[in-house]
């Protein structure tokens, strides 16, 4: 769930999962949370994993779940930033 909040004239987007947990309080994110945070489709995240590009991820031994470290997602987002002089 995306929650827009006005904070001192700035629009801040708070992300929470379906259970109401603030995404920024978590160390690892599921692919749905990463898709919300980055604006990428889940299929794009999956395709990038197959191509070994995009955001680094973890795949535990159970072989089914995929997790992304919050810091890696934030670093990726920052690397995509366009700055003007």
N, C-alpha and C positions, 0 to 999 in steps of 0.2 A: 504494500500500500504506500502511495506517495502522499505526503502531507506537506503542502506549502505553508510556510509560516513567515509572516512579516516581522523582521527583527531590526529595529532601528533604521528603517528605510531600505533594508536589503531583503530580498526574497530568499529564504533558505528552504531547501527541500529536505524534509526528514523522511527517511525510508524506514518502513517497518514491515515485517513479514506478516503472514496471515494470522499469526498468533499474537500480534501486537508488540513483538519484541523489536526494539530499536536496532536496526542493522549496524549502526556505528558502535554498538556495545559488543559486537561479536568479533572474534579474531578471524574466523573462517566463514565464508559465505557460500551458499548453494548457488547453482547456476541461475536459477530464477531471480535471486536477489542481485546477482551480477548483471543480468540482463536489464533489470529495472534501473540499476545504478548507471550503467553505461549507455543505455538506449539501444543496445545490440539485441537482435533476435537470438533466442536460444539456439536456433539452427546455425546461426553465424558463429556463436561460441563453440558449438560442436565441430563445425567445419574447420575453424581455426585450430582446434586441438588436433584434429586429424592431420592438418598441414604443418603442425609443430610451429605455429606462430601465434601472435596475440598475447594474452595474459597468462603467466605461469599458473599452473594448477596442481592440485594434489589428487591422487587416486589411491585411497586406502586399499588394503589387501582384499577387502570384500569384492572389489572389482566393479561395483555398481555405482557408488556415489562419487561425485566430483565436487571438490571444494576449491575455492579460491581464497588466498590470504588477503584480508582486507587491505593491508599495506601495498600488496602487489597491484590490486585494482586501483587504489588511489594513485600509485606511481604511474600506472598506465594512463589514467585519465590526465594527470599532469603533463605527461609526455605528449599528449595530443593537443595541448593548449596552444592557441594562436595568440601571440602577443604583438601589440603595436608599439612603436617607439614614441 
